Amino acid sequence: MRRASLTLVLLLLTLSAGAQTWVRHPGMRLPGQINRDTNGIAHIRAFTDYDAVFLNGWVHAQDRLFQMDENRRTASGTLAELLGAAALPNDVQLRTLGLRRAASLSQAEYPARVGELLEAYAAGVNAWVAANPLPPEYAAVEITQFEPWTALDSIAVAKLLAFGLSFDLDVENTVALLTYRAAGQQLGIDGTTLFFEDLFRSKPFDPASTVPDATAASKRVAAQAGTRGSQERWGNIAEAAGKLDPAAVEAAKQYLEELRQIPFFQKLLDPELRGASNEWAIAGSLTTTGNPMIANDPHLALRMPSTFYPIGLSAARIHAVGVGFPGVPLVVQGHTPRIAWGSTVNPMDVTDAYTEQIVPDATGPAGLSSLYKGVREPLLPITQTFRANNPGNGTPNDLSVVPPVGSIPPATLIVTRRNAPIVSLNLATGAGVSVQWVGHGPTREIETFLIWNEAQNLDDFRRGLQFFDVGSQNWIYTDVDGNIGYFTSGEMPIREDLQAGTVTGLPPFFLRDGAGGGNDWIRIATRPPGQASPYQILSAAEMPQVLNPARGWIVNANNDPAGTTLDNNPLNQLRAGGGIFYLSPSYSGFRAGRITQLVREKIARNEKFSVEDMQRIQADVVLLDAQFFVPYITQALENGLASGIAPLAALAAHPGVNSAVARLRTWNFSTPTGIPEGYDAADVNGALSAPSSAEIETSIAATIYSVWRGQFIKNTIDAVLATGNLPRPSSALTVTALRNLLENYGTRFGSGASGVPFFNVPPIPNTAETAPARRDILILKSLADALALLASDEFKPAFNNSTDQNDYRWGKLHRLVLAHPLGGPYNTPPAGGAFPAPLPGLNGIPVDGGFEVVDASSHNSRAATLNGFMFGSGPVRRSVSEGVRNGAIRGFTSLPGGPSGLVASPMYINLLRPWLTNEAFQIDLQPRVVLPWGR
Amino acid sequence: MKSAAIVALLLLFAGAPLVAQERNIQLTVWASQTEMQGESDFEGGFETDFDDGAALGASANLFLNNRFSVEGSVFGLRSETGLVLDGTPVLDLGKLDLTILSAGAQFHILGQSRFDPYIGAGGAYVIADGFSSGDLQSAGLGRIELDNEFTYYGNVGIGFQITQGFGIVIDARYIPYEPSSRSSATGIEQDLEISPRILSAGLRLQF
């Protein structure tokens, strides 16, 4: 009888929004609450952790079911069963890479409690689906049935997220290196040095590193050991590159081209769209309240619905609020009453691509073997069956099996030695490419979050850290005990050649030799407790970390955590016990440089940090590269005005150039929109205001500079590369390369270390005497070209062919569309009509920001088109957390969208406008409900 | 302890006719409705919720004179019990079984007569079985043990002798019972207030 009275009908759960009602679904063990705050964010309270996670699944399904389904199907390689045959290439590649296979391995390794909570989550999702109609996105694809959610689905989604944060394909680098080397041989230049020293530099744009003294000891060891010089090093690499099997390289190129056609992989392969983030910590000694603070803003795809889902969980042991991923239970970034954490991506190199030699072998199950040191090792085949939905024909749930012909393989082939799938294979030549990724093993990231969702102190945090095996992150930490800390996580495999103190063949950020041996990860007989990989890994003590640094602050923004690349050589540090200490070939240097600059300036003024100060830094839209390049522009004009060299003098006399330089001379390097329709940090709480005259002036300078940047690259580096049809370095690498060329201009006169001249102004000869003029001509010519471009038809929808620089408002170019997988009305704008496009004739929302600013909103540095300055990646959660001493964590957050994924819901975009103007709201953790007799 | 109380009660009934040769004795069997008066001092807004339960009991009165008797009684109570939070039942605690042994004095206002209004008071010993339920297991609390406790009671009633040897009685009694309780899983103690009120109708034999 009592049980019956406690078991309230399902409907109550739906109606419980804000009602503080205790309800119990038959699938729950005890009652729970779903309380929606004024922002629509679900705060779950339950007596048991099981029930809290059940309701976690319930609200995820209620708000984000289609997104969850999309996530699990992407991970599992069954997306075509939802979206149709267009998604088959995605399915083929992801089945080959085997994230779901890897998830199965993880599932077997998770402890019982994690398994039970994953089951609770699945039960919550399925309970909601059983009681409610599917959301409207399903009607759009003519699907009426939902395949029940499973614990394995959640693990697969977690794998997908880890994959997105850690997968790197070394093929592009290899192809570029080989091309440079070949071109060098043809043109008589040092192509290898051109690659490493001039254009694909490891040294970042700004030297800010998180733990500056982390490798001081190992550097000394390296020096004593007589580390080879760069010329010898590059020479060896060039020689190794020359030995690569051309057929294997061709197979790798084909694989790369296939991936480039798939939206999911485009995001992974395009540095502008890859995950990034900012974080910093300030000790209590430097804050206005005396409490330590951390700030964090991960940068992922700005999409609809939002990447993150905000949620609060209060139960028996779980007690955390923050954000999670739809499809995975628990809070992944947030705070408990006593600790707070955030993270940025740490681009640790945990993926290696290998060239393979495949031979027929009738004795093997696949009829094929790989050769390893001349010995045949049978490939393991995994049979695949692909299905595709056929939306648009009016028949619901019309799935058909796709026959294995053409690009649809009948089976995935695995190199068992490395548990590495063959991703590309030419049976005629026997050349193949395999990919080995730490995440293919039984990793346990979800366990990390469970421990942290219950954490009371630093020890708990460190205990959880050991299970975050792949998708390496830089974690920023604070607590109510006054600590600030920085830790890196992830299992970094030890390569056998590096451990022997050398590089055999190509380094790990290029294609490696899978057949000859010497490049393998060192296997161990027994995995230590808590370790996922069956390989030797860097120990926790070797990972960059710092706790309560004496200087009182920590900054990380995907920059070099330990300074291992600051000498442009990521391979000349040694491990304490011997072997090369290697983390990653390169890092971002822009945002960390700017944040470090802001923190240092404030400390130099003897000012203390408040929560608002932390938020102001998050909203910073100053272009760090402009601080470096603009003085060259202004100096070029001054030089030109005094020059007797005709082309330079003519450019200096150009009225538009003069006017533009005058604007740049007084520019503060900030990037407001300069239009009333634009969303700027200066606006308040999502409400627009007319720009001030100063904002307008700044906005115009931002436009001119940003277009100049692309033209300067075009007239220097790209002009040279075009002549040899050489691959171009990425957007950020190119700007870094330009800085290096200008910094060494006085000694190299515009040429790189390779001797290749990049500042060419025919017919002026490339001599030391002409070097200053050539530089200034190209700088001013790029400015003139930029002005011509802005007045051209390309930019007519924004500027109507105007030559009046006052019309060049940055907001007309720097725009944002938050895209939905189904597009159209689901995108924002228009968000089903709730957020119409603010600018007639121009797509997107005008927003402040720009190339590699702290308030991430970057575009390609080469941008030269109307929509080239738009951005699609940025802060998917801004947060500031304060560890109130002898109190509780205070958390403030800002999210680019609402909790709901339903376009008709008022909670679809309710948080977007405040996010656009950098407002944050306090997000409180509801008190835990402690039962009588309970702890 | 509970079985010992039942044995004692049976002996009491068996021995009554013998004692009655010397004294006036009444034996009564009771059917009762119970109501718990729990206002336990829980944190977080929790309250106990007891369903109206049923009880069976028996008592014996030995008259010392025309107006005073001593009473011995035993009652067995059962009530469905739960926890309520913010007005909503949230946790099933299971059945609460109490056995109450008491001994006390009664004052018969009109003396021994056909109509017999009386009041009484005395000492009681409450034996509790504790709480056990699936919800408690789910909540990780295991079984909730309750301390047995000496307490007192008060009662009022009225009897009506239908014949010389047979009558009917109604009785209301109150037993304050505020035991300590503890979880077998967490070991955490919690003071409870249960304090049953027992409203009974009885059949009386007089010897």
Interface residues (C-beta under 8 A of the other chain):
Chain A: M1 R2 R3 S5 L6 Q20 T21 W22 R29 L30 P31 F47 T48 Y50 A316 V929 V930 L931 P932 W933 G934 R935
Chain B: S40 F42 E43 G44 F46 D51 E80 G82 L83 L85 D86 T88 P89 V90 L91 D92 D135 S138 A139 G140 L141 I144 S181 R182 S183 T186 I188 Q190
